[in-house]
C-alpha cells in the first residue's frame, strides 16, 4: 500500500483485523521479528499509548497543534527523508503530502489512536505492533501512523510537554535486570551495536552477555523438545488414522470404538507435549515459560543530546 492517498483513513481502517485482535496474546509465538519493537519495552504501541495517549496528555496535544501550524510541512519532509528514503521520488513526494495532511487535518485521528493504545494492556497491543509490518504492508497507513506517533512523542518529550518515558530516563527496562550486564548494555555508547534477545511469548529482553549463560542452552533444548513432541504427536495421529481407515467398519459400535481410540491417542499426544512444555525455561523477569527467543541488533543513536537505542537489521 502507498502513503499517497489524499484522503485520511478512518480510525476503523487503522485497527488490526478482528481475528488478529482476538489472537493477540499468541502473536509473539507466530510473528517473530516482523513486529515493530521498542528496545527494552515489551510493546512498541503500548509504550506510545502510555507516553502520550492518556487524559493527562491532552494539553500536550494542544501545544503540539499550535506548533504544527508552523512546521507541519518541515516535519513531514523530515519523516519521509528518514523513513521513506528507499522510495522513488514521486512516491516520496506523495508520502510527504500524506504525512503533512496527517499532521494537520488528521491530528485528532492520531490523538485517538494514541488514546486507544493507552487503554490497552501490553498483550493487546501486540496486534497493533504487528499490524502494518507484515509482507506487503510497508508504507501502509498503519505502518505510517505508528512511526509518526513515535516521532511526535519524542518531540513532546523534548519540549517538556510529557514526561520522558525512555529506558534511560526511567532507569528501568523490560529485561532481565536481575542479571549482571543488562542495565549496563542498555546504556549504549552512540554508534555501538549490541545483540539482544526477545523472549517469547512474554516479550521481555535479555542482553547478549546474560542470554548465553542464563537461557541460551535451555531455549535451544526447549525448541528441540517441542520439535520431538510435535513429530511424535503427528506420527501417532497418522498411525491412528491409518488404522481406522484399514478396518472394515461393519457396524456402528465398531466405528465408535475406533474413533474412541483415535481420541485417546490424541489426548496422550497432547499430554506428552504438555509434559515437555513443563521443562521449558522461565523468563527471569516474569516467570513465564519461554518457548523461543529471537535476536536483534540494537544500535545506539543520539537524538537531542540524549542517547537512545533503535533496532537495526
Backbone as CSV, one residue per row, in Angstrom:
resi,resn,N_x,N_y,N_z,CA_x,CA_y,CA_z,C_x,C_y,C_z
1,UNK,0.834,-1.187,0.000,0.000,0.000,0.000,0.879,1.251,0.000
2,UNK,0.341,2.329,-0.538,1.108,3.563,-0.683,0.592,4.617,0.277
3,UNK,1.463,5.524,0.684,1.059,6.622,1.547,0.521,7.809,0.744
4,UNK,0.250,7.601,-0.527,-0.105,8.699,-1.378,-1.551,9.149,-1.404
5,UNK,-2.539,8.397,-0.847,-3.930,8.817,-0.983,-4.162,10.183,-0.356
6,UNK,-5.060,10.956,-0.976,-5.324,12.312,-0.496,-6.266,12.313,0.701
7,UNK,-7.020,11.212,0.878,-7.970,11.153,1.985,-7.362,10.386,3.148
8,UNK,-7.632,10.837,4.351,-7.138,10.143,5.531,-7.945,8.875,5.783
9,UNK,-7.313,7.842,6.341,-8.066,6.642,6.691,-8.959,6.900,7.900
10,UNK,-9.970,6.085,8.065,-10.799,6.170,9.264,-10.108,5.451,10.415
11,UNK,-10.561,5.708,11.623,-9.996,5.022,12.786,-10.164,3.516,12.650
12,UNK,-11.314,3.070,12.141,-11.591,1.643,11.984,-10.603,0.998,11.006
13,UNK,-10.226,1.731,9.960,-9.301,1.181,8.970,-7.892,1.012,9.521
14,UNK,-7.573,1.738,10.566,-6.238,1.649,11.154,-6.113,0.508,12.147
15,UNK,-7.229,0.011,12.646,-7.189,-1.045,13.652,-6.822,-2.388,13.027
16,UNK,-6.144,-3.246,13.768,-5.900,-4.606,13.284,-7.221,-5.323,13.028
17,UNK,-7.199,-6.282,12.137,-8.417,-7.018,11.844,-8.886,-7.809,13.065
18,UNK,-10.191,-8.079,13.175,-10.749,-8.750,14.364,-10.051,-10.046,14.723
19,UNK,-9.708,-10.855,13.712,-9.058,-12.141,14.002,-7.694,-11.930,14.654
20,UNK,-6.974,-10.890,14.226,-5.668,-10.601,14.812,-5.822,-10.101,16.238
21,UNK,-6.818,-9.256,16.488,-7.080,-8.772,17.839,-7.461,-9.910,18.765
22,UNK,-8.266,-10.856,18.255,-8.736,-11.971,19.083,-7.604,-12.900,19.485
23,UNK,-6.560,-12.958,18.662,-5.449,-13.876,18.944,-4.193,-13.125,19.359
24,UNK,-4.368,-11.909,19.873,-3.230,-11.033,20.151,-2.197,-11.678,21.066
25,UNK,-2.650,-12.396,22.099,-1.709,-12.931,23.088,-0.820,-14.021,22.515
26,UNK,-1.217,-14.626,21.398,-0.399,-15.688,20.802,0.517,-15.166,19.703
27,UNK,0.448,-13.867,19.404,1.226,-13.306,18.303,2.732,-13.523,18.467
28,UNK,3.315,-13.320,19.664,4.769,-13.483,19.779,5.277,-14.862,19.394
29,UNK,4.431,-15.885,19.490,4.866,-17.229,19.117,4.794,-17.445,17.617
30,UNK,4.172,-16.494,16.884,3.984,-16.673,15.445,4.652,-15.587,14.607
31,UNK,4.762,-14.387,15.151,5.128,-13.238,14.321,6.632,-13.031,14.179
32,UNK,7.429,-13.577,15.115,8.859,-13.347,15.142,9.152,-11.846,15.103
33,UNK,10.179,-11.444,14.369,10.592,-10.040,14.440,9.902,-9.152,13.416
34,UNK,8.826,-9.644,12.792,8.073,-8.777,11.894,7.359,-7.677,12.668
35,UNK,7.206,-7.859,13.967,6.552,-6.852,14.780,7.458,-5.628,14.943
36,UNK,6.833,-4.454,14.994,7.594,-3.241,15.297,7.933,-3.275,16.788
37,UNK,9.207,-3.126,17.117,9.643,-3.261,18.509,10.240,-1.955,19.016
38,UNK,10.197,-1.804,20.337,10.834,-0.667,21.019,11.870,-1.273,21.959
39,UNK,13.153,-1.059,21.712,14.181,-1.722,22.515,13.975,-1.535,24.008
40,UNK,13.958,-2.645,24.716,13.794,-2.601,26.163,12.366,-2.560,26.630
41,UNK,11.409,-2.480,25.710,9.990,-2.455,26.055,9.307,-3.691,25.473
42,UNK,8.273,-4.157,26.153,7.581,-5.354,25.682,6.706,-5.063,24.479
43,UNK,6.308,-3.818,24.293,5.436,-3.467,23.170,5.712,-2.048,22.708
44,UNK,5.874,-1.878,21.415,6.094,-0.563,20.811,4.859,0.317,20.996
45,UNK,3.687,-0.219,20.628,2.462,0.584,20.674,2.013,0.865,22.108
46,UNK,2.243,-0.058,23.025,1.906,0.176,24.420,2.734,1.337,24.975
47,UNK,4.003,1.403,24.569,4.872,2.484,25.016,4.381,3.831,24.497
48,UNK,3.932,3.862,23.239,3.385,5.104,22.686,2.131,5.519,23.442
49,UNK,1.238,4.554,23.681,-0.007,4.871,24.383,0.232,5.421,25.773
50,UNK,1.148,4.794,26.503,1.439,5.268,27.852,2.172,6.611,27.831
51,UNK,2.882,6.880,26.745,3.660,8.114,26.681,2.854,9.346,26.325
52,UNK,1.796,9.188,25.490,1.088,10.397,25.049,-0.403,10.173,24.800
53,UNK,-0.958,9.061,25.275,-2.354,8.761,24.967,-3.328,8.897,26.118
54,UNK,-2.858,9.325,27.276,-3.734,9.427,28.438,-4.454,10.760,28.530
55,UNK,-5.483,10.834,29.373,-6.189,12.116,29.574,-5.258,13.217,30.042
56,UNK,-4.227,12.867,30.785,-3.285,13.857,31.297,-2.403,14.452,30.202
57,UNK,-2.454,13.860,29.008,-1.620,14.338,27.914,-2.370,15.263,26.956
58,UNK,-3.621,15.577,27.256,-4.423,16.360,26.316,-3.820,17.748,26.083
59,UNK,-3.298,18.356,27.126,-2.684,19.675,26.976,-1.480,19.610,26.042
60,UNK,-0.742,18.491,26.106,0.414,18.332,25.230,-0.010,18.312,23.762
61,UNK,-1.154,17.675,23.469,-1.644,17.638,22.096,-2.077,19.039,21.638
62,UNK,-2.609,19.835,22.544,-2.980,21.206,22.178,-1.729,22.047,21.878
63,UNK,-0.694,21.858,22.678,0.570,22.549,22.426,1.148,22.102,21.078
64,UNK,1.055,20.795,20.816,1.570,20.259,19.565,0.820,20.838,18.364
65,UNK,-0.491,20.960,18.485,-1.305,21.503,17.396,-0.854,22.918,17.025
66,UNK,-0.594,23.728,18.035,-0.117,25.094,17.785,1.242,25.086,17.099
67,UNK,2.105,24.188,17.557,3.445,24.079,16.963,3.378,23.642,15.506
68,UNK,2.481,22.708,15.200,2.383,22.183,13.840,1.765,23.178,12.865
69,UNK,1.102,24.191,13.377,0.593,25.239,12.489,1.728,25.886,11.695
70,UNK,2.942,25.791,12.238,4.082,26.467,11.610,5.055,25.506,10.927
71,UNK,5.132,24.264,11.388,6.197,23.402,10.860,5.733,22.015,10.436
72,UNK,4.446,21.837,10.130,3.958,20.519,9.706,4.655,20.056,8.427
73,UNK,4.832,20.967,7.483,5.473,20.593,6.216,6.906,20.144,6.440
74,UNK,7.645,20.897,7.241,9.043,20.554,7.504,9.143,19.206,8.212
75,UNK,8.244,18.947,9.148,8.264,17.686,9.877,7.912,16.525,8.954
76,UNK,6.965,16.745,8.042,6.594,15.699,7.089,7.771,15.347,6.188
77,UNK,8.494,16.352,5.717,9.662,16.109,4.873,10.749,15.367,5.647
78,UNK,10.936,15.742,6.915,11.909,15.051,7.757,11.523,13.576,7.936
79,UNK,10.242,13.334,8.153,9.778,11.960,8.318,10.055,11.137,7.064
80,UNK,9.729,11.673,5.919,9.923,10.944,4.669,11.404,10.705,4.388
81,UNK,12.245,11.708,4.656,13.688,11.530,4.468,14.227,10.412,5.349
82,UNK,13.656,10.267,6.545,14.139,9.274,7.495,13.544,7.891,7.260
83,UNK,12.255,7.835,6.949,11.551,6.558,6.905,11.261,6.041,5.492
84,UNK,11.265,6.914,4.497,10.854,6.515,3.142,11.955,6.749,2.120
85,UNK,13.196,6.720,2.548,14.296,7.065,1.636,14.487,6.062,0.514
86,UNK,13.924,4.857,0.651,14.068,3.851,-0.399,13.024,3.984,-1.497
87,UNK,12.063,4.873,-1.326,11.026,5.060,-2.334,11.529,5.942,-3.473
88,UNK,10.978,5.765,-4.675,11.329,6.678,-5.772,10.806,8.077,-5.481
89,UNK,11.341,9.101,-6.165,10.995,10.494,-5.850,9.505,10.794,-5.865
90,UNK,8.769,10.273,-6.855,7.347,10.606,-6.930,6.566,10.021,-5.755
91,UNK,6.948,8.844,-5.292,6.261,8.246,-4.148,6.664,8.934,-2.849
92,UNK,7.893,9.390,-2.785,8.309,10.135,-1.596,7.530,11.448,-1.495
93,UNK,7.325,12.101,-2.633,6.555,13.349,-2.627,5.117,13.102,-2.196
94,UNK,4.515,12.018,-2.706,3.143,11.679,-2.315,3.072,11.331,-0.831
95,UNK,4.096,10.638,-0.342,4.135,10.269,1.071,4.250,11.513,1.946
96,UNK,5.051,12.483,1.525,5.196,13.725,2.291,3.870,14.473,2.364
97,UNK,3.109,14.474,1.279,1.804,15.142,1.299,0.845,14.439,2.253
98,UNK,0.909,13.106,2.254,0.036,12.344,3.153,0.375,12.628,4.612
99,UNK,1.666,12.615,4.937,2.087,12.841,6.322,1.741,14.266,6.753
100,UNK,1.909,15.233,5.844,1.543,16.613,6.180,0.043,16.722,6.461
101,UNK,-0.767,16.021,5.670,-2.214,16.008,5.911,-2.521,15.378,7.273
102,UNK,-1.776,14.328,7.584,-1.954,13.652,8.869,-1.626,14.575,10.038
103,UNK,-0.593,15.401,9.867,-0.138,16.292,10.939,-0.996,17.542,11.079
104,UNK,-1.898,17.765,10.164,-2.768,18.946,10.229,-4.217,18.505,10.423
105,UNK,-4.851,18.149,9.335,-6.252,17.697,9.406,-6.412,16.446,10.247
106,UNK,-5.412,15.573,10.215,-5.527,14.278,10.886,-4.975,14.216,12.297
107,UNK,-4.683,15.360,12.911,-4.075,15.332,14.242,-5.008,14.690,15.271
108,UNK,-6.319,14.944,15.149,-7.265,14.341,16.082,-7.312,12.826,15.907
109,UNK,-7.119,12.348,14.678,-7.055,10.911,14.423,-5.844,10.302,15.121
110,UNK,-4.706,10.960,15.030,-3.502,10.482,15.719,-3.725,10.427,17.222
111,UNK,-4.359,11.460,17.762,-4.646,11.500,19.197,-5.578,10.361,19.600
112,UNK,-6.548,10.046,18.749,-7.490,8.959,19.040,-6.781,7.610,19.067
113,UNK,-5.847,7.412,18.140,-5.084,6.155,18.126,-4.246,6.040,19.395
114,UNK,-3.561,7.119,19.771,-2.756,7.107,20.997,-3.623,6.821,22.213
115,UNK,-4.828,7.405,22.251,-5.753,7.179,23.363,-6.186,5.725,23.431
116,UNK,-6.434,5.124,22.263,-6.813,3.716,22.215,-5.685,2.843,22.744
117,UNK,-4.474,3.120,22.317,-3.326,2.329,22.769,-3.112,2.479,24.268
118,UNK,-3.406,3.667,24.797,-3.267,3.898,26.242,-4.222,3.013,27.035
119,UNK,-5.365,2.682,26.449,-6.390,1.914,27.171,-6.143,0.409,27.135
120,UNK,-5.176,-0.041,26.331,-4.960,-1.470,26.133,-3.844,-2.001,27.032
121,UNK,-3.936,-3.287,27.350,-2.853,-3.965,28.051,-1.733,-4.276,27.058
122,UNK,-0.571,-4.602,27.601,0.578,-4.893,26.741,0.238,-5.970,25.723
123,UNK,-0.369,-7.067,26.190,-0.646,-8.194,25.307,-1.606,-7.818,24.182
124,UNK,-2.541,-6.919,24.459,-3.477,-6.486,23.422,-2.784,-5.602,22.384
125,UNK,-1.734,-4.915,22.798,-1.024,-4.027,21.876,-0.167,-4.795,20.874
126,UNK,0.092,-6.067,21.124,0.919,-6.827,20.191,0.277,-6.921,18.813
127,UNK,-1.073,-6.934,18.752,-1.743,-6.937,17.452,-1.447,-5.641,16.699
128,UNK,-1.402,-4.518,17.425,-1.057,-3.233,16.800,0.408,-3.209,16.392
129,UNK,1.287,-3.833,17.190,2.706,-3.897,16.838,2.913,-4.631,15.521
130,UNK,2.096,-5.661,15.286,2.233,-6.473,14.080,1.542,-5.851,12.876
131,UNK,0.437,-5.151,13.107,-0.332,-4.569,12.015,0.504,-3.537,11.248
132,UNK,0.577,-3.702,9.931,1.380,-2.808,9.116,2.807,-3.269,8.908
133,UNK,3.223,-4.365,9.552,4.599,-4.838,9.453,4.719,-6.121,8.632
134,UNK,3.602,-6.721,8.289,3.643,-7.974,7.543,4.000,-7.733,6.080
135,UNK,4.245,-8.815,5.384,4.657,-8.725,3.985,3.656,-7.900,3.175
136,UNK,4.165,-6.926,2.431,3.331,-6.095,1.586,2.681,-4.920,2.285
137,UNK,2.905,-4.770,3.615,2.249,-3.701,4.370,3.153,-2.492,4.628
138,UNK,4.414,-2.579,4.221,5.300,-1.430,4.421,4.763,-0.218,3.662
139,UNK,4.825,0.937,4.284,4.326,2.208,3.759,2.802,2.291,3.741
140,UNK,2.134,1.353,4.385,0.680,1.439,4.524,0.338,2.468,5.601
141,UNK,-0.947,2.820,5.705,-1.355,3.800,6.714,-1.045,3.335,8.139
142,UNK,-1.359,2.071,8.535,-0.996,1.641,9.898,0.511,1.695,10.142
143,UNK,1.302,1.321,9.136,2.764,1.394,9.244,3.188,2.830,9.523
144,UNK,2.589,3.774,8.809,2.949,5.188,8.939,2.503,5.766,10.274
145,UNK,1.274,5.453,10.686,0.698,6.042,11.899,1.592,5.777,13.109
146,UNK,2.054,4.550,13.249,2.877,4.207,14.410,4.171,5.009,14.441
147,UNK,4.790,5.159,13.292,6.066,5.861,13.237,5.895,7.367,13.419
148,UNK,4.812,7.904,12.897,4.537,9.327,13.118,4.261,9.580,14.599
149,UNK,3.496,8.692,15.240,3.224,8.843,16.673,4.510,8.788,17.492
150,UNK,5.416,7.895,17.112,6.696,7.818,17.814,7.477,9.113,17.655
151,UNK,7.466,9.682,16.445,8.148,10.951,16.195,7.534,12.076,17.027
152,UNK,6.209,12.117,17.087,5.536,13.165,17.864,5.793,12.999,19.359
153,UNK,5.805,11.753,19.842,6.090,11.513,21.256,7.478,12.015,21.618
154,UNK,8.460,11.721,20.771,9.814,12.215,21.037,9.843,13.738,21.071
155,UNK,9.063,14.387,20.173,9.004,15.844,20.167,8.356,16.401,21.420
156,UNK,7.288,15.752,21.887,6.629,16.183,23.118,7.573,16.072,24.315
157,UNK,8.371,15.017,24.323,9.316,14.830,25.421,10.385,15.919,25.397
158,UNK,10.936,16.189,24.198,11.975,17.216,24.086,11.444,18.595,24.468
159,UNK,10.156,18.834,24.187,9.558,20.135,24.513,9.122,20.224,25.970
160,UNK,9.198,19.108,26.698,8.804,19.108,28.100,7.304,19.045,28.320
161,UNK,6.528,18.666,27.290,5.068,18.619,27.424,4.600,17.318,28.062
162,UNK,5.386,16.254,27.933,5.066,14.975,28.573,6.338,14.456,29.239
163,UNK,6.224,13.623,30.259,7.420,13.080,30.914,8.192,12.163,29.974
164,UNK,9.491,12.100,30.187,10.359,11.211,29.417,10.181,9.791,29.926
165,UNK,9.678,8.909,29.066,9.451,7.516,29.475,10.500,6.587,28.883
166,UNK,11.588,7.152,28.369,12.621,6.313,27.772,13.264,5.433,28.842
167,UNK,13.887,4.361,28.380,14.563,3.452,29.301,15.607,4.179,30.135
168,UNK,16.387,5.026,29.463,17.478,5.697,30.161,16.953,6.661,31.220
169,UNK,15.842,7.352,30.893,15.294,8.310,31.855,14.709,7.601,33.076
170,UNK,14.033,6.470,32.836,13.391,5.756,33.944,14.367,4.868,34.701
171,UNK,15.440,4.485,34.030,16.363,3.537,34.653,15.730,2.179,34.830
172,UNK,14.741,1.866,33.991,14.041,0.584,34.095,13.776,0.044,32.703
173,UNK,13.923,-1.252,32.556,13.754,-1.895,31.267,12.937,-3.173,31.446
174,UNK,12.208,-3.541,30.412,11.501,-4.821,30.441,12.481,-5.914,30.052
175,UNK,13.456,-6.137,30.927,14.515,-7.082,30.598,14.932,-7.826,31.861
176,UNK,15.974,-8.628,31.707,16.443,-9.458,32.815,17.359,-8.640,33.730
177,UNK,16.809,-7.624,34.366,17.615,-6.687,35.138,18.305,-7.345,36.334
178,UNK,17.810,-8.527,36.729,18.452,-9.182,37.871,19.819,-9.761,37.486
179,UNK,20.063,-9.862,36.176,21.334,-10.414,35.737,22.351,-9.299,35.521
180,UNK,23.590,-9.570,35.878,24.662,-8.600,35.672,24.868,-8.376,34.180
181,UNK,24.907,-7.143,33.750,25.188,-6.844,32.352,24.067,-6.132,31.638
182,UNK,22.811,-6.458,31.962,21.710,-5.939,31.155,21.551,-4.428,31.258
183,UNK,21.588,-3.896,32.454,21.460,-2.439,32.599,22.626,-1.742,31.908
184,UNK,23.811,-2.265,32.112,24.995,-1.655,31.509,24.890,-1.647,29.989
185,UNK,24.395,-2.729,29.419,24.368,-2.838,27.964,23.238,-2.045,27.348
186,UNK,22.228,-1.656,28.133,21.208,-0.781,27.573,21.677,0.672,27.516
187,UNK,22.657,1.028,28.319,23.214,2.377,28.263,24.281,2.410,27.175
188,UNK,23.823,2.374,25.945,24.724,2.189,24.824,25.489,3.466,24.483
189,UNK,26.713,3.304,24.087,27.512,4.402,23.572,27.084,4.652,22.134
190,UNK,26.898,5.914,21.759,26.417,6.247,20.422,27.267,5.559,19.351
191,UNK,26.599,4.879,18.445,27.275,4.204,17.351,27.598,2.748,17.630
192,UNK,27.586,2.348,18.891,27.922,0.965,19.221,26.717,0.065,19.012
193,UNK,26.954,-1.139,18.572,25.888,-2.105,18.368,25.990,-3.221,19.409
194,UNK,24.849,-3.688,19.845,24.784,-4.816,20.766,23.681,-5.754,20.308
195,UNK,23.858,-7.034,20.569,22.823,-8.004,20.227,21.999,-8.313,21.473
196,UNK,20.675,-8.237,21.294,19.741,-8.549,22.360,18.800,-9.654,21.923
197,UNK,18.170,-10.299,22.894,17.253,-11.404,22.614,15.888,-11.095,23.215
198,UNK,14.866,-11.223,22.381,13.494,-11.016,22.825,12.870,-12.380,23.087
199,UNK,12.407,-12.589,24.311,11.859,-13.886,24.706,10.406,-14.007,24.268
200,UNK,10.009,-15.189,23.909,8.610,-15.440,23.533,8.041,-16.500,24.462
201,UNK,6.775,-16.332,24.898,5.823,-15.328,24.410,5.713,-14.060,25.267
202,UNK,6.522,-13.887,26.306,6.313,-12.753,27.212,6.907,-11.448,26.680
203,UNK,7.838,-11.529,25.719,8.430,-10.368,25.038,9.358,-9.544,25.930
204,UNK,9.899,-10.136,26.984,10.949,-9.455,27.733,12.280,-9.608,26.986
205,UNK,13.250,-8.796,27.367,14.534,-8.746,26.674,15.651,-9.307,27.558
206,UNK,16.639,-9.924,26.913,17.825,-10.435,27.597,19.039,-10.006,26.774
207,UNK,20.061,-9.500,27.436,21.223,-8.996,26.697,22.139,-10.140,26.272
208,UNK,23.079,-9.816,25.382,23.971,-10.836,24.822,24.942,-11.399,25.847
209,UNK,25.141,-10.670,26.931,26.020,-11.164,27.995,25.292,-12.205,28.846
210,UNK,24.039,-11.909,29.171,23.289,-12.774,30.074,22.614,-13.956,29.370
211,UNK,22.202,-13.757,28.122,21.414,-14.795,27.455,22.134,-16.137,27.348
212,UNK,23.380,-16.180,26.854,24.029,-17.489,26.740,24.166,-18.195,28.078
213,UNK,24.449,-17.417,29.109,24.672,-18.007,30.426,23.370,-18.442,31.080
214,UNK,22.322,-17.629,30.931,21.095,-17.861,31.686,20.065,-18.698,30.931
215,UNK,19.962,-18.488,29.612,18.842,-19.090,28.899,19.206,-19.756,27.581
216,UNK,20.345,-19.440,27.022,20.649,-19.894,25.673,20.504,-21.390,25.469
217,UNK,21.203,-22.178,26.278,21.145,-23.626,26.130,19.749,-24.160,26.420
218,UNK,19.091,-23.606,27.453,17.759,-24.075,27.818,16.739,-23.828,26.704
219,UNK,16.831,-22.663,26.050,15.890,-22.366,24.972,16.123,-23.292,23.789
220,UNK,17.383,-23.549,23.451,17.664,-24.484,22.351,17.130,-25.878,22.677
221,UNK,17.309,-26.307,23.915,16.788,-27.613,24.312,15.262,-27.634,24.285
222,UNK,14.636,-26.519,24.695,13.173,-26.437,24.667,12.645,-26.527,23.245
223,UNK,13.325,-25.868,22.305,12.915,-25.946,20.904,13.001,-27.383,20.394
224,UNK,14.082,-28.087,20.767,14.241,-29.462,20.320,13.175,-30.363,20.929
225,UNK,12.867,-30.156,22.216,11.803,-30.953,22.845,10.469,-30.717,22.162
226,UNK,10.199,-29.444,21.835,8.945,-29.130,21.152,8.894,-29.779,19.775
227,UNK,10.043,-29.794,19.078,10.079,-30.433,17.758,9.834,-31.929,17.859
228,UNK,10.477,-32.580,18.832,10.299,-34.024,19.016,8.860,-34.343,19.401
229,UNK,8.291,-33.541,20.323,6.909,-33.771,20.757,5.940,-33.621,19.585
230,UNK,6.165,-32.608,18.767,5.285,-32.401,17.613,5.410,-33.534,16.613
231,UNK,6.631,-34.013,16.426,6.853,-35.121,15.496,6.168,-36.398,15.983
232,UNK,6.290,-36.652,17.287,5.647,-37.850,17.842,4.130,-37.740,17.783
233,UNK,3.604,-36.563,18.064,2.162,-36.375,18.015,1.638,-36.572,16.599
234,UNK,2.375,-36.049,15.613,1.952,-36.207,14.221,1.998,-37.666,13.797
235,UNK,3.048,-38.382,14.233,3.165,-39.799,13.878,2.050,-40.621,14.514
236,UNK,1.735,-40.323,15.795,0.677,-41.071,16.485,-0.678,-40.826,15.835
237,UNK,-0.946,-39.593,15.472,-2.217,-39.280,14.829,-2.324,-39.952,13.470
238,UNK,-1.209,-39.979,12.741,-1.202,-40.618,11.431,-1.439,-42.116,11.550
239,UNK,-0.768,-42.746,12.523,-0.949,-44.187,12.729,-2.398,-44.517,13.078
240,UNK,-2.983,-43.719,13.985,-4.362,-43.975,14.390,-5.325,-43.794,13.214
241,UNK,-5.043,-42.773,12.404,-5.908,-42.503,11.251,-5.808,-43.630,10.220
242,UNK,-4.587,-44.115,9.971,-4.400,-45.197,9.018,-5.043,-46.489,9.500
243,UNK,-4.938,-46.740,10.824,-5.555,-47.946,11.378,-7.067,-47.904,11.235
244,UNK,-7.617,-46.733,11.474,-9.070,-46.597,11.355,-9.532,-46.827,9.928
245,UNK,-8.761,-46.327,8.966,-9.133,-46.494,7.566,-8.982,-47.945,7.105
246,UNK,-8.015,-48.672,7.731,-7.752,-50.046,7.309,-8.806,-51.031,7.802
247,UNK,-9.513,-50.660,8.841,-10.511,-51.564,9.417,-11.818,-51.444,8.632
248,UNK,-12.341,-52.549,8.235,-13.645,-52.544,7.563,-14.726,-52.393,8.614
249,UNK,-15.351,-51.206,8.629,-16.345,-50.921,9.651,-17.645,-51.636,9.297
250,UNK,-17.979,-52.619,10.121,-19.170,-53.431,9.820,-20.411,-52.964,10.551
251,UNK,-20.207,-52.252,11.657,-21.381,-51.740,12.354,-21.020,-50.459,13.097
252,UNK,-22.013,-49.811,13.634,-21.845,-48.517,14.279,-20.980,-48.625,15.535
253,UNK,-21.108,-49.724,16.272,-20.353,-49.886,17.522,-18.858,-49.978,17.250
254,UNK,-18.509,-50.701,16.180,-17.095,-50.812,15.846,-16.529,-49.455,15.449
255,UNK,-17.309,-48.665,14.719,-16.865,-47.320,14.337,-16.639,-46.450,15.573
256,UNK,-17.560,-46.572,16.535,-17.426,-45.782,17.758,-16.155,-46.154,18.506
257,UNK,-15.835,-47.439,18.569,-14.622,-47.879,19.252,-13.371,-47.337,18.572
258,UNK,-13.393,-47.316,17.240,-12.234,-46.827,16.507,-11.997,-45.345,16.780
259,UNK,-13.070,-44.574,16.751,-12.911,-43.136,16.974,-12.541,-42.822,18.419
260,UNK,-12.985,-43.670,19.354,-12.552,-43.505,20.743,-11.044,-43.715,20.866
261,UNK,-10.529,-44.695,20.120,-9.105,-44.961,20.159,-8.312,-43.799,19.566
262,UNK,-8.822,-43.231,18.468,-8.166,-42.072,17.868,-8.137,-40.910,18.868
263,UNK,-9.269,-40.692,19.565,-9.334,-39.623,20.556,-8.342,-39.862,21.686
264,UNK,-8.218,-41.143,22.107,-7.295,-41.468,23.189,-5.850,-41.188,22.779
265,UNK,-5.497,-41.554,21.544,-4.147,-41.290,21.052,-3.860,-39.792,21.009
266,UNK,-4.848,-39.029,20.596,-4.679,-37.578,20.539,-4.471,-36.998,21.930
267,UNK,-5.249,-37.469,22.900,-5.106,-36.997,24.273,-3.736,-37.339,24.841
268,UNK,-3.248,-38.546,24.547,-1.929,-38.940,25.028,-0.838,-38.064,24.411
269,UNK,-0.990,-37.748,23.119,-0.006,-36.892,22.457,-0.007,-35.499,23.069
270,UNK,-1.214,-34.970,23.337,-1.316,-33.645,23.947,-0.694,-33.635,25.335
271,UNK,-0.928,-34.713,26.104,-0.355,-34.801,27.448,1.168,-34.863,27.390
272,UNK,1.691,-35.587,26.397,3.143,-35.683,26.248,3.729,-34.323,25.886
273,UNK,3.069,-33.599,24.985,3.550,-32.280,24.602,3.533,-31.329,25.789
274,UNK,2.477,-31.401,26.618,2.376,-30.545,27.800,3.476,-30.878,28.799
275,UNK,3.836,-32.145,28.902,4.921,-32.545,29.793,6.234,-31.918,29.342
276,UNK,6.469,-31.910,28.031,7.670,-31.273,27.523,7.670,-29.779,27.836
277,UNK,6.491,-29.149,27.691,6.395,-27.725,27.968,6.751,-27.418,29.415
278,UNK,6.448,-28.357,30.315,6.746,-28.140,31.722,8.227,-28.069,32.012
279,UNK,9.063,-28.529,31.060,10.508,-28.482,31.231,11.130,-27.226,30.631
280,UNK,10.312,-26.370,30.013,10.844,-25.175,29.372,11.428,-24.221,30.414
281,UNK,12.408,-23.421,30.022,12.953,-22.414,30.943,11.926,-21.323,31.211
282,UNK,12.195,-20.513,32.215,11.272,-19.426,32.560,11.971,-18.090,32.385
283,UNK,11.180,-17.074,32.065,11.703,-15.716,31.933,12.142,-15.206,33.299
284,UNK,13.339,-14.642,33.420,13.801,-14.139,34.719,13.053,-12.895,35.181
285,UNK,12.315,-12.237,34.269,11.584,-11.038,34.657,10.194,-11.336,35.189
286,UNK,9.482,-12.290,34.545,8.081,-12.512,34.917,7.748,-13.952,35.267
287,UNK,8.661,-14.874,35.041,8.406,-16.263,35.378,7.608,-17.031,34.341
288,UNK,7.284,-16.409,33.199,6.533,-17.106,32.154,7.430,-18.127,31.462
289,UNK,6.811,-19.209,30.970,7.560,-20.210,30.229,8.097,-19.609,28.933
290,UNK,9.343,-19.894,28.617,9.978,-19.373,27.410,10.085,-20.499,26.392
291,UNK,9.446,-20.301,25.246,9.500,-21.324,24.209,10.449,-20.981,23.079
292,UNK,10.827,-19.703,22.970,11.714,-19.280,21.888,12.323,-17.933,22.241
293,UNK,13.339,-17.556,21.501,13.963,-16.234,21.665,14.484,-15.797,20.312
294,UNK,14.228,-14.545,19.958,14.677,-14.003,18.685,15.686,-12.907,18.946
295,UNK,16.759,-12.916,18.189,17.804,-11.924,18.411,17.608,-10.726,17.497
296,UNK,18.076,-9.573,17.959,18.030,-8.341,17.172,19.207,-7.470,17.561
297,UNK,19.769,-6.776,16.580,20.830,-5.824,16.868,20.221,-4.505,17.335
298,UNK,20.828,-3.906,18.333,20.451,-2.561,18.755,21.621,-1.643,18.450
299,UNK,21.306,-0.496,17.901,22.337,0.497,17.624,22.038,1.752,18.424
300,UNK,23.013,2.228,19.135,22.827,3.453,19.918,22.835,4.658,18.994
301,UNK,21.887,5.559,19.211,21.817,6.788,18.444,21.756,7.962,19.410
302,UNK,22.044,9.154,18.935,21.953,10.354,19.750,20.913,11.277,19.146
303,UNK,19.888,11.601,19.928,18.830,12.492,19.461,18.634,13.584,20.508
304,UNK,18.789,14.803,20.105,18.581,15.922,21.029,19.523,15.884,22.210
305,UNK,20.722,15.300,21.983,21.722,15.260,23.053,21.540,14.104,23.998
306,UNK,20.497,13.277,23.780,20.261,12.135,24.671,20.488,10.841,23.898
307,UNK,21.035,9.858,24.567,21.246,8.565,23.953,19.964,7.764,23.919
308,UNK,19.662,7.207,22.766,18.512,6.310,22.632,19.005,5.082,21.905
309,UNK,18.154,4.094,21.772,18.536,2.890,21.057,17.461,2.506,20.074
310,UNK,17.863,1.920,18.972,16.901,1.504,17.972,17.336,0.174,17.391
311,UNK,16.360,-0.582,16.894,16.671,-1.867,16.294,17.147,-1.664,14.871
312,UNK,18.212,-2.352,14.529,18.692,-2.361,13.156,18.851,-3.810,12.737
313,UNK,18.732,-4.071,11.433,18.824,-5.435,10.940,20.255,-5.936,10.925
